[in-house]
Amino acid sequence: MARDLQVSQPVAWRVMQGKQTPPGKLIENLARDPRVSLAWLFRGEGNLTGAGGQVMPVAKAIFPGQPDNHQDLLSGEFYSVSSSFCRPSRYWLEIQASDPVLRSRRSLNVRDLLLLETDRNVFPTADRLVYLLCGVRIEVEGQSRLKLGLVNYIPADKDSGPAHIEVDTFDLGVNPSDIKCDVAYREFRGSIRRFESFYRWETSLKTGKKIKVPVCDYELDPVLPVIDYKDVVCVSVLMVRRDPNAI
């Protein structure tokens, strides 16, 4: 995308994160793209895609194959996309309020849409899966589950070992709703600093009373699981922001 818009990757990333105003060159080159609606680009009206757009099905959860094989798992909703992005092997995934990916730094909100590609013939090779949102098959408590995760290829290294693929599904080692935080302010070298400690309530087996149990770093930042390339079931190719309050 950065190459197509003739800006550097850091600039494109900061714009996507909302940390930088889009530079004139980016807007100018985006406006020249026939797939982009000028009304959407300059006034925020209508859909992102201009003429020649089509609609694709929306799902509320990842499924293990192509849309045609899982019609029963689709929501019945459709959303437009440029013809250049339209393929029978793709579908929109709507981000749900319960999705762990909302805890990530990917700037995703509830009801945003990810366009997912399910055709393995056009997947990036394993070494090109660098910090890419994908649908993955992963074992959770002895059961195979499909989850959205940030996939990252780790090259062979003397510290990390053989080349492998890690996935961050943004799950914590403890239910996030159970985590509480104590805040304390202490003087340190002449200045007041804020210190946070995390804990959860548990029932003591001895007394039957509620006790504070510290939440360790492993529970807040668990070791990332390793998956095989074949466990990647879909790859995100586009994200669209939607109003979370719209019906």
LUMTORSE-570361 format. One line per 10 residues: number of its first residue (from 1); for each residue x, y, z of N, C-alpha, C, CB. Coordinates in Angstrom, 3 decimals. Each point is the difference from the previous one (the first is absolute). Glycine has a CB too. Layout:
<rs>
NUM = X/Y/Z/X/Y/Z/X/Y/Z/X/Y/Z | ... .
</rs>
This chain:
<rs>
1 = 0.837/-1.195/0.000/-0.837/1.195/0.000/0.875/1.249/0.000/-1.823/-1.246/1.218 | 2.860/1.236/-0.394/0.901/1.157/0.057/0.655/0.237/-1.355/0.424/-0.440/2.437 | -0.034/-0.647/-3.085/0.627/0.130/-1.325/-0.981/0.567/-1.003/1.504/-1.924/0.511 | -2.733/1.427/-0.501/-1.006/0.478/-0.956/-0.335/1.470/0.211/-0.932/-2.303/-0.099 | 0.964/2.753/1.361/-0.348/1.391/0.308/1.219/0.917/0.035/-1.940/-0.848/1.298 | 3.125/0.265/-1.569/1.250/0.769/-0.101/0.339/0.737/1.301/-0.439/0.268/-2.447 | 0.232/-0.968/3.571/0.440/0.528/1.294/0.790/-1.101/0.695/-2.012/1.579/0.190 | 2.734/-1.214/0.861/0.777/-0.997/0.717/-0.919/-0.866/0.862/1.997/1.542/0.007 | -1.534/-2.741/0.323/-0.808/-0.884/0.834/-0.273/0.602/1.387/0.968/-1.949/-1.239 | 0.025/2.608/1.888/-0.298/0.617/1.297/-1.099/1.058/-0.080/2.354/-0.435/0.648 .
11 = -2.368/1.222/-1.739/-1.044/1.018/-0.175/-1.358/-0.671/-0.161/1.664/1.572/-1.063 | -1.731/-2.604/0.201/-1.273/-0.708/-0.202/-0.498/-0.598/1.307/0.654/-0.508/-2.366 | 0.264/-0.057/3.163/-0.388/-0.632/1.269/-0.527/1.049/0.982/1.728/-1.806/-0.360 | -1.046/2.962/0.457/-0.445/1.032/0.942/-1.368/0.557/-0.409/2.405/0.585/0.486 | -2.647/-0.452/-1.782/-1.306/0.474/-0.475/-1.085/-1.011/0.367/1.109/1.246/-1.904 | -0.834/-2.545/1.688/-0.981/-1.045/0.319/-0.288/-0.058/1.497/0.788/-1.304/-1.982 | 0.210/1.627/2.804/-0.167/-0.016/1.449/-0.651/1.285/0.521/1.998/-1.490/0.151 | -2.218/2.458/-1.047/-0.597/1.261/0.422/0.964/0.912/0.728/-2.134/-1.179/0.143 | 3.437/0.932/-0.305/1.013/0.785/0.692/0.586/1.105/-0.877/0.520/-2.010/1.361 | -0.911/2.057/-2.630/0.513/1.009/-0.920/-1.075/0.358/-1.014/2.352/-0.858/0.300 .
21 = -2.456/2.141/-0.620/-0.913/0.454/-1.044/0.511/-0.500/-1.352/-0.643/2.058/1.358 | -0.233/-2.597/-2.213/0.457/-0.489/-1.311/0.684/1.107/-0.792/-1.866/-1.673/-0.013 | 3.082/1.440/-0.476/0.675/1.024/-0.802/-0.690/0.174/-1.349/2.171/-0.541/1.142 | -1.930/1.691/-1.777/-0.652/0.322/-1.266/0.263/-1.033/-1.077/0.188/2.377/0.598 | 1.053/-2.906/-0.664/0.333/-0.981/-1.030/-0.847/-1.259/0.157/2.339/0.904/-0.098 | -2.556/-1.333/1.331/-0.805/-1.197/0.248/-1.440/0.214/-0.478/1.460/-0.577/1.981 | -2.040/1.723/-1.607/-1.388/0.284/-0.391/-0.111/0.136/-1.516/-0.397/1.153/2.205 | 1.376/-0.488/-2.815/-0.032/0.202/-1.456/0.049/-1.336/-0.738/1.127/2.227/0.291 | -0.237/-3.117/0.140/0.123/-1.290/-0.673/-1.196/-0.905/0.294/2.488/0.215/0.129 | -3.056/-0.079/1.058/-1.187/-0.773/0.332/-1.186/0.457/-0.845/0.861/-0.329/2.343 .
31 = -0.948/1.642/-2.570/-1.101/0.549/-0.801/0.093/-0.434/-1.461/-0.099/1.960/1.547 | 1.302/-2.284/-2.001/0.174/-0.428/-1.389/-0.390/-1.461/-0.208/1.831/1.671/-0.224 | -1.968/-2.404/1.312/-0.338/-1.427/-0.094/-1.469/-0.134/-0.385/1.759/-0.609/1.734 | -2.064/0.005/-2.871/-1.402/-0.088/-0.447/-0.873/-0.842/0.913/0.816/0.273/-2.305 | -0.197/-1.061/3.202/-0.784/-0.840/0.907/-0.549/0.778/1.184/1.390/-1.927/-0.685 | -0.880/3.144/0.913/-0.357/0.768/1.198/-1.039/1.061/-0.336/2.289/-0.403/0.954 | -3.337/0.465/-0.143/-1.045/1.009/-0.176/0.503/1.350/0.507/-1.806/-1.765/0.238 | 1.759/2.793/-1.073/0.443/1.333/0.412/-0.932/0.589/1.054/1.010/0.346/-2.265 | -2.304/-0.676/2.191/-0.944/0.497/1.007/0.352/-0.552/1.376/-1.801/0.170/-1.751 | 2.227/-1.436/1.785/0.420/-0.595/1.280/1.315/0.607/0.473/-1.169/-2.138/-0.608 .
41 = 2.109/2.318/-0.328/1.342/0.468/0.355/-0.014/1.421/0.550/0.928/-1.492/-1.760 | -1.678/2.391/1.113/0.060/1.417/0.375/-1.128/0.453/0.918/1.114/0.386/-2.147 | -2.252/-1.102/2.115/-1.134/0.434/0.821/-0.491/-1.065/0.978/-0.644/1.476/-1.869 | 1.204/-2.689/1.770/-0.430/-1.076/0.891/-1.392/-0.484/-0.307/1.455/0.935/1.732 | -1.910/-0.777/-2.970/-1.360/-0.391/-0.394/0.027/-1.301/-0.785/-0.693/2.411/-0.051 | -0.301/-3.265/0.301/-0.135/-1.244/-0.749/1.060/-1.020/0.366/-1.000/1.298/-1.838 | 1.271/-2.217/0.912/0.962/-1.075/0.213/1.375/0.378/-0.509/-1.844/-1.650/-0.167 | 2.851/0.912/0.625/1.379/0.250/-0.409/0.159/-0.184/-1.506/0.801/-0.747/2.260 | -1.453/-0.272/-2.808/0.196/-0.308/-1.413/-0.881/0.847/-0.890/0.611/-2.307/0.631 | -0.098/2.621/-1.798/-0.754/0.790/-0.957/-0.751/-0.886/-0.969/1.669/1.821/0.213 .
51 = -1.711/-1.400/-1.467/-0.725/-0.762/-1.017/0.627/-1.377/-0.160/-0.632/2.127/-1.192 | -0.180/-3.082/0.794/0.508/-1.344/-0.235/0.073/-0.841/1.244/1.266/0.910/-1.858 | -1.800/-0.419/2.969/0.040/-0.764/1.234/-1.016/-1.130/-0.002/0.775/2.036/1.182 | -0.503/-3.061/-0.381/-0.907/-1.112/0.174/-0.198/-0.224/1.494/0.735/-1.056/-2.194 | -1.591/0.106/2.535/-0.221/-0.300/1.412/0.509/-1.392/0.309/-2.001/1.516/0.058 | 2.452/-1.690/1.194/0.495/-1.290/0.448/-0.621/-0.321/1.343/2.163/0.310/-1.255 | -2.312/-1.602/1.581/-0.680/-0.394/1.237/0.792/0.355/1.251/-1.062/-1.838/-1.266 | 0.317/2.034/2.347/0.600/0.341/1.304/-0.231/-1.157/0.960/-0.374/2.488/-0.378 | 1.416/-2.861/1.094/-0.093/-1.028/1.042/0.396/0.629/1.331/0.515/-1.866/-1.662 | -0.985/1.281/2.744/0.326/0.507/1.336/1.039/-0.872/0.702/-2.302/0.955/0.149 .
61 = 2.739/-2.010/-0.831/1.032/-0.876/0.538/0.768/-0.619/-1.158/-1.381/-0.481/2.070 | 2.619/0.075/-1.807/0.827/-0.634/-1.025/-0.500/-1.417/-0.246/1.994/1.406/0.665 | -1.974/-1.838/-1.929/-0.310/-1.392/-0.279/1.125/-0.623/-0.815/-2.471/0.499/0.072 | 2.525/-1.847/-0.105/1.204/-0.692/-0.468/0.186/-0.116/-1.503/-0.176/-1.217/2.057 | -0.664/1.829/-2.862/0.151/-0.135/-1.442/-0.587/1.166/-0.746/-0.048/-2.433/0.275 | -0.318/2.211/-1.516/-0.519/1.061/-0.848/-1.475/0.265/0.303/1.659/-0.626/-1.781 | -2.135/1.842/1.511/-1.378/0.384/0.356/-1.063/-0.921/-0.577/0.794/2.320/0.113 | -0.609/-2.784/-1.344/-1.013/-0.836/-0.633/-0.237/-1.301/0.755/0.636/0.996/-2.175 | 0.376/-1.450/2.910/-0.114/-1.262/0.729/-0.546/0.180/1.409/1.890/-0.856/-1.343 | -2.148/2.112/1.742/-0.437/0.257/1.381/-1.090/1.072/0.020/2.291/-0.633/0.863 .
71 = -3.261/0.496/-1.751/-1.074/0.972/-0.100/-0.769/0.142/1.319/-0.180/-0.538/-2.436 | 0.114/-0.553/3.203/-0.762/0.032/1.243/0.659/0.857/1.073/-0.847/-2.257/-0.554 | 2.140/2.578/0.381/0.718/0.793/0.995/0.049/1.486/-0.353/1.358/-2.014/0.510 | -1.911/2.380/-1.670/-0.026/1.405/-0.389/-1.149/0.715/0.700/1.021/-0.574/-2.229 | -0.876/1.894/2.422/-0.984/0.772/0.761/-1.221/0.385/-0.833/1.867/0.864/1.388 | -1.766/-0.975/-2.702/-1.077/0.463/-0.872/0.195/1.432/-0.448/-1.518/-1.563/1.148 | 2.495/2.257/-0.560/0.320/1.373/-0.379/1.029/-0.009/-1.125/-0.503/0.810/2.343 | 0.472/0.238/-3.180/0.995/0.176/-1.050/0.580/1.410/0.108/-1.201/-1.654/-1.520 | 2.444/1.790/1.079/0.638/1.322/0.028/0.784/0.169/-1.291/0.153/-0.003/2.546 | -0.147/1.226/-3.066/0.612/0.252/-1.303/1.518/-0.041/0.052/-1.969/1.377/-0.583 .
81 = 2.555/-1.662/-0.555/1.451/-0.009/-0.157/0.303/0.260/-1.470/0.327/-1.620/1.955 | 0.817/2.199/-2.221/0.401/0.244/-1.379/0.089/-1.318/-0.757/1.258/2.064/0.703 | -1.593/-2.024/-2.003/0.047/-1.204/-0.829/1.378/-0.636/0.003/-1.786/0.961/-1.425 | 2.831/-0.141/1.574/1.360/-0.542/-0.017/0.287/-0.859/1.230/0.728/1.994/-1.316 | -1.519/-1.816/2.389/0.186/-0.788/1.212/-0.981/-1.169/0.074/0.826/2.054/1.151 | -1.769/-2.112/-2.060/-1.078/-0.985/0.092/0.451/-1.347/-0.553/-1.696/1.838/-0.201 | 1.647/-2.866/1.051/0.321/-1.371/-0.381/-0.944/-0.939/0.744/2.439/0.598/-0.432 | -2.837/-1.713/-0.190/-0.894/-0.936/0.682/0.622/-0.637/1.239/-1.043/-0.444/-2.192 | 2.352/0.551/2.323/0.695/-0.603/1.141/0.127/0.974/1.176/1.261/-1.452/-1.604 | -1.903/2.618/1.510/0.142/1.011/1.047/-1.329/0.309/0.675/1.919/0.967/-1.253 .
91 = -1.833/-0.509/2.488/-1.193/0.455/0.721/0.427/1.034/1.037/-1.176/-2.235/-0.354 | 0.204/3.016/0.810/0.256/0.995/1.040/-0.179/-0.647/1.382/-0.771/1.876/-1.546 | 1.668/-1.579/2.451/-0.145/-0.400/1.405/-0.292/1.246/0.813/1.578/-1.975/-0.282 | -2.722/1.987/0.992/-0.354/1.135/0.847/0.589/-0.197/1.393/-2.127/0.371/-1.316 | 2.854/0.626/1.806/0.607/-0.078/1.329/-1.090/0.117/1.061/2.164/0.995/-0.871 | -2.173/-1.952/1.800/-1.001/-0.040/1.056/0.552/0.600/1.295/-1.020/-2.043/-1.057 | 0.127/2.481/1.932/0.420/0.631/1.256/0.808/-0.946/0.874/-2.019/1.438/-0.106 | 1.824/-2.742/-0.058/0.704/-0.981/0.828/1.320/-0.462/-0.605/-2.203/-0.730/0.837 | 2.549/1.213/-2.021/1.218/-0.469/-0.669/1.257/0.508/0.712/-1.248/-0.053/-2.182 | 2.168/-0.851/2.558/1.235/0.417/0.680/0.856/0.955/-0.820/-0.039/-2.163/1.171 .
101 = -0.121/2.160/-2.523/0.827/0.863/-0.840/-0.184/1.474/0.353/-0.146/-1.701/-1.823 | -0.971/2.048/2.468/-0.220/1.395/0.401/1.007/0.447/1.049/-2.427/-0.266/-0.512 | 3.113/-0.702/1.165/1.031/0.359/0.974/1.337/0.282/-0.675/-1.172/-1.394/1.704 | 1.232/1.179/-3.009/1.257/0.205/-0.713/0.183/1.466/-0.333/-0.137/-2.311/-0.944 | 1.247/2.607/0.312/0.285/1.369/-0.436/-0.219/0.138/-1.504/1.663/0.261/1.872 | -2.650/-0.990/-2.392/-0.242/0.013/-1.434/-1.059/1.017/-0.407/0.647/-2.386/-0.051 | -1.086/3.227/0.984/-0.987/1.052/-0.283/-1.311/-0.560/-0.530/1.878/1.549/-0.472 | -2.283/-2.715/0.954/-1.280/-0.577/-0.387/-1.060/0.350/1.027/1.174/-1.873/-1.184 | -2.378/2.133/0.702/-1.140/0.302/0.863/-1.117/-1.005/-0.248/0.612/2.445/0.009 | -1.567/-2.468/0.900/-1.177/-0.853/-0.169/-0.711/0.369/-1.305/-0.258/-0.227/2.521 .
111 = -0.148/-0.774/-3.280/-0.723/0.101/-1.275/0.904/0.343/-1.188/-1.988/0.700/1.304 | 3.281/-0.469/-1.074/0.893/0.147/-1.147/0.004/-1.307/-0.787/1.441/1.689/1.242 | -1.085/-1.589/-2.517/-0.013/-1.168/-0.875/1.398/-0.326/-0.501/-2.336/0.555/-0.678 | 2.658/-1.844/0.689/1.228/-0.496/-0.608/-0.382/-0.868/-1.192/1.249/0.067/2.223 | -0.654/0.208/-3.376/-0.228/-0.836/-1.167/1.007/-1.153/0.054/-0.871/1.979/-1.391 | 0.363/-3.215/1.480/0.851/-1.169/0.183/0.073/-0.828/-1.282/-0.592/-0.033/2.440 | 1.800/-0.379/-2.772/0.252/-0.863/-1.153/0.178/-1.435/0.491/1.080/1.912/-1.290 | -1.825/-2.860/0.677/0.054/-1.389/0.443/0.695/-0.930/-0.993/-2.083/0.433/1.248 | 2.433/0.067/-2.422/0.637/-0.830/-1.019/1.490/-0.137/0.304/-1.705/0.738/-1.717 | 2.131/-1.929/2.120/1.392/-0.221/0.379/0.959/0.210/-1.166/-0.790/-1.605/1.718 .
121 = 0.290/1.502/-2.948/0.872/0.173/-1.164/0.522/1.426/-0.125/-1.265/-1.809/-1.140 | 0.598/2.767/1.787/0.447/1.391/-0.098/0.492/0.526/1.358/-1.633/0.362/-1.887 | 1.768/-1.254/2.874/0.555/0.423/1.296/1.443/0.452/-0.181/-1.521/-1.605/1.223 | 1.969/2.558/-0.400/1.433/0.293/0.023/0.765/-1.247/0.449/-0.460/2.451/0.494 | 1.687/-2.590/-0.946/0.821/-1.099/0.484/0.261/0.190/1.494/1.076/-0.276/-2.286 | -0.658/-0.788/2.946/0.171/0.049/1.460/0.903/1.147/0.435/-0.332/-2.464/0.070 | 1.422/2.708/-0.794/0.943/1.042/0.399/-0.521/1.414/-0.259/1.824/-1.607/-0.469 | -2.991/1.721/-0.205/-0.603/1.319/-0.227/-1.122/0.286/1.006/0.576/-0.193/-2.442 | -0.819/-0.736/3.325/-1.017/0.215/1.035/0.635/0.762/1.166/-1.243/-2.125/-0.678 | 1.419/3.395/0.486/0.671/0.836/1.000/-1.015/0.982/0.585/2.232/-0.217/-1.212 .
131 = -2.616/-0.021/2.473/-0.979/0.829/0.707/-1.249/0.224/-0.857/1.875/1.129/1.246 | -2.473/-2.229/-1.677/-1.185/0.043/-0.846/-1.173/-0.644/0.733/1.434/-0.067/-2.084 | -2.578/0.745/2.082/-1.195/-0.565/0.625/-0.532/-1.144/-0.858/-0.559/2.232/1.056 | 0.413/-3.391/-0.429/-0.459/-1.188/-0.705/-0.989/-0.768/0.873/2.182/-0.132/-1.266 | -2.987/-0.683/0.611/-0.787/-0.976/0.724/0.834/-1.254/0.145/-2.179/0.959/-0.862 | 2.309/-1.477/2.065/0.860/-1.157/0.229/-0.761/-1.089/0.749/2.020/1.497/0.035 | -1.571/-2.726/-0.245/-0.523/-1.138/0.752/0.982/-0.259/1.136/-1.170/-1.023/-2.053 | 0.678/1.061/3.287/0.873/-0.124/1.157/-0.675/-0.854/1.063/1.038/2.241/-0.498 | -0.242/-2.951/1.267/-0.559/-0.869/1.041/-0.170/0.786/1.287/1.074/-2.021/-1.050 | -2.290/1.995/1.582/-0.314/0.683/1.252/-0.640/-1.008/0.951/-0.307/2.234/-1.193 .
141 = 0.975/-2.502/2.302/-0.502/-0.950/0.991/-0.375/-1.332/-0.643/-0.834/1.918/1.372 | 1.727/-2.379/-2.267/-0.188/-1.308/-0.619/-0.953/-0.037/-1.166/0.485/-0.902/2.168 | -1.044/2.046/-2.543/-0.947/0.053/-1.114/0.510/0.938/-1.092/-1.900/-0.481/1.584 | 1.649/0.103/-2.830/0.404/0.830/-1.130/-0.976/1.165/-0.159/1.042/-2.003/-1.144 | -0.520/3.224/1.121/-0.825/1.196/-0.140/0.516/0.858/-1.151/-0.530/-0.047/2.466 | -0.369/0.840/-3.047/0.381/0.976/-1.015/-0.001/1.374/0.632/-0.955/-1.424/-1.857 | 2.082/2.129/1.740/0.135/1.303/0.633/0.676/0.982/-0.946/0.115/-1.096/2.254 | -0.374/2.374/-2.016/0.707/1.061/-0.706/1.260/0.314/0.788/-2.157/0.963/-0.966 | 3.296/-0.952/0.290/1.251/0.247/0.703/1.001/0.739/-0.865/-0.404/-2.040/1.338 | 1.395/2.601/-0.682/1.083/0.696/-0.687/1.123/-1.009/-0.229/-0.619/2.255/1.055 .
151 = 0.817/-2.623/-2.313/0.960/-1.038/-0.356/1.340/0.634/-0.348/-1.861/-1.484/-0.831 | 2.934/0.857/1.310/1.327/0.562/-0.253/0.999/-1.131/-0.245/-0.538/2.019/1.436 | 1.246/-1.932/-2.545/1.032/-0.979/-0.342/1.298/0.356/0.710/-1.078/-0.419/-2.242 | 1.642/-0.537/2.949/1.253/0.205/0.725/1.103/-0.765/-0.716/-1.226/0.305/2.206 | 2.191/0.384/-2.818/1.084/-0.713/-0.705/0.848/-0.811/0.975/0.048/1.808/-1.744 | 0.677/-2.775/1.192/0.897/-0.809/0.820/1.059/0.885/0.636/-0.400/-1.997/-1.478 | 0.673/1.734/2.739/0.949/0.830/0.747/0.567/-0.834/1.143/-1.250/2.141/-0.602 | 2.447/-1.819/1.035/0.616/-0.776/1.084/-0.755/0.139/1.315/2.195/0.295/-1.119 | -2.923/0.825/1.279/-0.774/0.199/1.220/-1.413/-0.566/-0.115/1.349/2.040/0.451 | -2.015/-1.806/-1.600/-1.391/-0.436/-0.168/-0.120/-1.406/-0.578/-0.614/2.377/-0.314 .
161 = 1.732/-2.953/-0.161/-0.020/-1.349/-0.520/-0.387/-0.051/-1.470/-0.557/-0.789/2.273 | 0.029/-0.358/-2.736/-0.384/-0.134/-1.419/-1.093/0.998/-0.380/0.611/-2.433/0.088 | -0.727/2.711/-1.376/-1.047/0.907/-0.485/-1.370/-0.555/0.381/1.472/0.750/-1.923 | -2.357/0.145/2.354/-1.338/-0.429/0.404/-0.980/1.165/-0.115/0.995/-1.717/1.560 | -2.282/1.416/-1.375/-1.053/1.016/-0.076/-0.672/0.113/1.359/-0.372/-0.462/-2.465 | 0.352/1.670/3.012/-0.689/0.268/1.258/-1.313/0.726/-0.288/2.210/0.111/1.244 | -3.164/-0.265/-0.335/-1.270/0.704/-0.165/-0.432/0.569/1.340/-0.661/-1.509/-1.914 | 0.291/2.783/1.897/-0.529/0.667/1.189/-1.505/0.150/-0.184/2.194/1.248/0.420 | -2.971/-2.029/0.344/-1.462/0.083/-0.089/-0.554/0.990/1.016/-0.077/-2.372/-0.800 | 0.963/3.064/1.508/-0.364/1.064/0.947/-0.788/-0.531/1.201/-0.032/1.603/-1.915 .
171 = 0.114/-2.909/2.125/-0.624/-0.587/1.185/0.944/0.161/1.182/-1.293/-1.665/-1.411 | 0.733/1.881/2.580/0.791/0.112/1.214/-0.107/-1.295/0.796/-0.355/2.501/0.054 | 1.311/-2.695/0.850/-0.012/-1.187/0.832/-1.069/0.039/1.074/2.404/-0.224/-0.442 | -3.117/1.326/0.534/-1.064/0.150/0.987/-1.102/0.830/-0.642/1.627/-0.161/1.969 | -2.870/-0.063/-1.571/-1.121/0.754/-0.550/0.211/1.492/0.253/-1.550/-1.967/0.365 | 1.576/2.797/-1.423/0.256/1.433/0.184/-0.959/0.669/0.981/0.876/0.034/-2.307 | -2.119/-0.503/2.358/-0.977/0.616/0.905/0.322/-0.278/1.466/-1.725/-0.226/-1.788 | 2.582/-0.777/2.038/0.366/-0.328/1.382/1.198/0.805/0.498/-0.895/-2.285/-0.384 | 1.585/2.953/-0.540/1.220/0.716/0.363/-0.339/1.360/0.607/1.249/-1.187/-1.836 | -0.714/1.448/3.004/-0.154/1.290/0.668/1.366/0.668/0.084/-1.996/-0.835/1.337 .
181 = 1.965/2.115/-1.059/1.260/0.751/0.026/0.063/0.893/1.230/0.095/-0.048/-2.510 | 1.020/-0.058/3.234/0.281/0.915/1.104/0.977/1.056/-0.497/-0.401/-1.818/1.741 | 0.126/3.053/-1.425/0.875/1.101/-0.406/0.560/0.669/1.240/-1.320/0.358/-2.124 | 2.622/-0.164/2.123/0.658/0.669/1.131/0.943/1.068/-0.552/-0.159/-2.098/1.450 | 0.279/3.192/-0.714/0.901/1.092/-0.383/1.095/0.101/1.052/-1.867/1.261/-1.193 | 3.118/-1.351/0.749/1.128/0.038/0.920/1.032/1.007/-0.500/-0.398/-2.413/0.654 | 1.098/2.978/0.316/1.070/0.932/-0.353/1.235/-0.802/-0.374/-0.928/1.785/1.547 | 1.512/-1.455/-2.682/1.179/-0.711/-0.473/0.976/1.012/-0.590/-1.358/-2.099/-0.459 | 2.487/2.263/1.148/1.039/0.930/-0.449/-0.554/1.402/-0.244/1.208/-1.925/-1.029 | -2.002/2.370/1.957/-0.492/1.367/-0.042/-1.238/0.226/-0.834/2.286/0.638/0.339 .
191 = -2.842/-1.686/-0.957/-1.205/0.155/-0.797/-1.035/-1.046/0.423/1.358/0.922/-1.932 | -2.616/-0.620/1.675/-1.088/-0.919/0.332/-0.275/-0.896/-1.202/-1.010/1.673/1.620 | 1.054/-2.967/-1.374/-0.220/-0.948/-1.093/-1.208/-0.891/0.298/2.468/0.027/-0.526 | -3.104/-0.463/-0.542/-1.176/-0.866/0.096/0.432/-1.460/-0.147/-1.489/1.834/-0.938 | 1.034/-2.659/1.852/0.301/-1.423/-0.052/-1.308/-0.783/-0.045/2.173/0.350/1.262 | -2.232/-1.347/-2.139/-1.198/-0.822/-0.130/0.324/-1.450/0.349/-0.902/1.549/-1.780 | -0.010/-2.201/2.446/0.113/-1.433/0.271/-1.337/-0.649/-0.327/1.748/0.376/1.816 | -1.692/-1.532/-2.440/-1.204/-0.677/-0.462/-0.281/-1.234/0.860/0.420/0.838/-2.343 | -1.683/-1.078/2.580/-0.393/-1.128/0.838/-1.395/-0.472/-0.392/1.438/0.858/1.888 | -1.836/-1.976/-1.349/-1.374/-0.500/-0.151/-0.431/-0.579/1.348/0.328/-0.508/-2.500 .
201 = -1.620/0.421/2.703/-0.548/-0.560/1.236/-0.208/-1.501/-0.161/-1.124/2.196/0.539 | 1.550/-2.964/0.462/-0.229/-1.436/0.040/-0.502/-0.387/1.383/1.791/-0.394/-1.739 | -2.503/-0.710/1.805/-0.496/-0.500/1.278/1.038/-0.937/0.610/-2.402/0.210/-0.789 | 2.828/0.099/2.009/0.992/-0.825/0.691/-0.598/-1.359/0.347/1.105/2.067/0.932 | -0.363/-3.134/-1.241/-0.465/-1.345/0.322/0.003/-0.252/1.503/0.863/-0.784/-2.204 | -0.024/1.520/2.939/0.098/-0.204/1.443/-1.072/0.763/0.759/2.440/-0.347/-0.265 | -2.622/1.615/-0.082/-0.908/0.856/0.785/-1.343/0.240/-0.685/2.004/1.093/0.957 | -2.071/-1.327/-2.274/-1.227/0.271/-0.734/-0.225/1.470/-0.258/-0.938/-2.024/0.996 | 1.937/2.848/-0.656/-0.127/1.440/-0.202/0.676/0.413/-1.304/-0.068/0.358/2.492 | -0.366/0.804/-3.006/0.601/0.551/-1.202/1.383/0.562/0.326/-2.288/0.530/-0.937 .
211 = 3.272/-0.881/0.124/1.352/0.509/0.183/0.514/0.560/-1.319/0.428/-1.668/1.848 | 0.504/2.634/-1.755/0.625/0.574/-1.185/1.139/-0.910/-0.463/-0.616/2.346/0.752 | 0.584/-2.705/-2.037/1.067/-0.810/-0.582/0.663/0.810/-1.102/-1.211/-2.167/0.552 | 2.505/2.423/-0.445/0.673/0.786/-1.039/-0.114/-0.663/-1.367/1.586/0.863/1.723 | -1.768/-0.043/-2.747/-0.007/-0.477/-1.380/1.418/0.152/-0.535/-2.460/0.639/-0.354 | 3.060/-1.753/-0.027/1.401/0.035/-0.411/0.134/0.463/-1.452/0.508/-1.846/1.629 | 0.739/2.146/-2.011/0.271/0.477/-1.360/-0.390/-1.043/-1.040/1.871/1.403/0.887 | -1.718/-2.692/-0.550/-0.324/-1.047/-0.966/-1.489/0.020/-0.347/1.887/-1.398/0.897 | -2.721/1.717/0.086/-1.441/0.039/-0.252/-0.384/1.207/-0.846/-0.386/-1.185/2.165 | 1.118/2.298/-1.997/-0.278/1.198/-0.787/0.639/-0.063/-1.379/-0.151/1.293/2.115 .
221 = 1.260/-2.016/-2.226/0.730/-0.087/-1.268/0.479/-1.436/-0.184/0.728/2.438/0.151 | -1.654/-3.368/-0.452/0.364/-1.410/-0.086/0.934/-0.289/-1.166/-2.177/-0.557/1.041 | 2.880/-0.570/-0.950/0.876/-0.434/-1.077/-0.849/-0.280/-1.247/1.666/-0.985/1.668 | -1.225/1.496/-2.814/-0.778/-0.152/-1.228/0.116/-1.423/-0.538/0.350/2.434/-0.523 | -1.484/-3.035/0.142/0.046/-1.358/-0.550/0.615/-0.019/-1.393/-2.019/-0.582/1.348 | 2.590/-0.558/-1.693/0.581/-0.225/-1.328/-0.975/-0.834/-0.820/2.371/0.125/0.919 | -2.597/0.266/-2.168/-0.910/-0.732/-0.880/0.723/-0.395/-1.280/-1.974/1.240/0.955 | 1.380/-2.192/-1.684/0.505/-0.370/-1.325/-0.636/0.899/-1.053/0.346/-2.396/0.741 | 0.305/2.480/-1.868/-0.536/0.806/-1.105/-1.385/-0.485/-0.409/2.333/0.440/-0.799 | -2.560/-1.742/0.879/-1.298/-0.557/-0.385/-1.116/0.410/0.960/1.202/-1.925/-1.024 .
231 = -0.842/2.447/2.207/-1.006/0.425/0.972/-0.555/1.385/-0.308/1.145/-1.397/1.702 | -0.567/2.091/-2.666/-0.540/1.294/-0.446/-1.153/-0.289/-0.952/2.261/1.180/0.253 | -3.479/-0.783/0.115/-1.181/-0.332/-0.824/-0.476/1.173/-0.847/-0.665/-1.642/1.737 | 1.055/2.865/-1.381/-0.372/1.164/-0.810/0.941/1.151/0.334/-2.432/-0.740/-0.088 | 2.535/1.677/-0.836/0.931/1.130/0.135/-0.755/1.292/-0.281/1.978/-1.442/-0.688 | -1.784/2.454/1.517/-0.685/1.279/-0.207/0.664/0.788/-1.124/-0.670/0.041/2.424 | -0.148/0.569/-3.267/0.521/0.774/-1.124/-0.476/1.448/0.025/0.069/-2.096/-1.332 | -1.067/2.416/2.180/-0.554/1.354/0.017/-0.770/0.205/1.287/-0.143/0.045/-2.515 | 0.175/1.183/3.037/-0.789/0.340/1.182/-0.855/1.219/-0.307/1.769/-0.955/1.535 | -3.027/0.924/-1.092/-0.901/1.135/-0.190/-0.547/0.413/1.353/-0.608/-0.762/-2.336 .
241 = 0.691/2.041/2.621/-0.521/0.543/1.267/-1.497/0.239/-0.125/2.227/1.082/0.512 | -2.981/-1.523/0.510/-1.450/0.229/0.020/-0.402/0.651/1.305/-0.370/-1.971/-1.503 | -0.740/2.702/1.456/-0.538/0.641/1.191/-0.568/-1.092/0.913/-0.530/2.155/-1.285 | 1.083/-2.323/2.514/-0.473/-1.057/0.890/-1.443/0.184/0.428/2.314/-0.253/0.787 | -2.883/1.475/-0.920/-1.369/0.257/0.450/-1.023/-0.111/-1.130/0.938/1.486/1.755 | -0.437/-1.651/-2.996/-0.922/-0.085/-1.130/-0.670/-1.352/-0.019/1.399/1.604/-1.307 | -2.635/-1.638/0.826/-0.741/-1.260/-0.103/0.242/-0.624/-1.379/-1.768/0.855/1.619 .
</rs>
